[in-house]
Amino acid sequence: MFRRKDNLEGDDRSMMRVDQILREGLRSLPYPTPSVDFDERVLAGLHDSVPWHVALRNSLKPMLAAMTGSFLIGLLAIHFALQTPTPNLSKVKSSPINYEAMQRLIDSPNLSTLDWWRYSLLSIPPPRPPERMEAPALNHSEISPSHNQATV
């Protein structure tokens, strides 16, 4: 799978020969010689740069143009939105609060959101909770005094 460099096969030798021919061909190509004042012209071009405030202005121009355009479009949108007439909203009368039904709802043992939904939206009175049973009154005279005192 992996070939070692010291064990060259026929394909590897032909590839090395092709590389060698290409290198020789590239070396034989003519190229222009740089002029004597080439370095001086490059350095002069670097020193003749624009002042910092001009460079800053030139780099900020696109951003300022976009900000100005979006600001004006936003102002126009607000202006036209304020000019549109508001729709007449019909006044909806709310039903009077039935405090007795709300108290029964709060006192119900199995209070759920469905009960509140039925009470508020459908105006169906919530189910009446079962009647509360009063605990029987204790007759303190029936309790013996020995039970009332703690033994030490």
Residue, then its C-alpha position, 0 to 999 in steps of 0.5 A: m500500500f505504501r511505497r518506500k523511496d529507496n525501492l523505486e519501481g518503473d513508474d516512480r523512475s519515469m515520474m522523476r524523469v518527468d519532474q526533471i524535464l519540467r524543471e529544466g524547461l522552466r529554468s530555460l524560459p526567458y524572464p525579464t530582468p528588473s530595471v535598476d530603479f524598480d526598488e526605488r519605484v516600489l518604495a516611492g509608491l509605498h511612501d506616497s500613500v493618502p493621509w489617514h483622514v482621507a483613507l478613513r473617509n473613503s472606507l466609511k463612505p459605503m457604511l454611511a450611505a447605507m445608514t442614511g438610506s435605511f434611516l430615510i426608509g425607516l422615517l418614511a415607513i413611520h410616516f406612512a404608518l402613522q397616516t393610516p386610519t386606525p380601525n374602529l374597535s367595537k366596544v365589547k361589554s364584559s359580563p358582570i362578575n359573579y362573585e358567588a360563582m367565583q367563590r364556589l370555584i375557589d372553594s371547589p376541592n378539584l380546582s383545575t384550569l378547565d374550571w377557570w376556562r369555563y368560568s371566564l369564557l363560556s360563562i358556565p357556572p362551575p360545578r358546585p362543591p359538595e356541602r361541607m360537613e361540620a365536625p361534631a361538637l365535642n362535649h368536654s364534660e364527657i372527657s375524663p379529667s385523667h385524659n386531660q392531664a399529662t402524666v409526668 
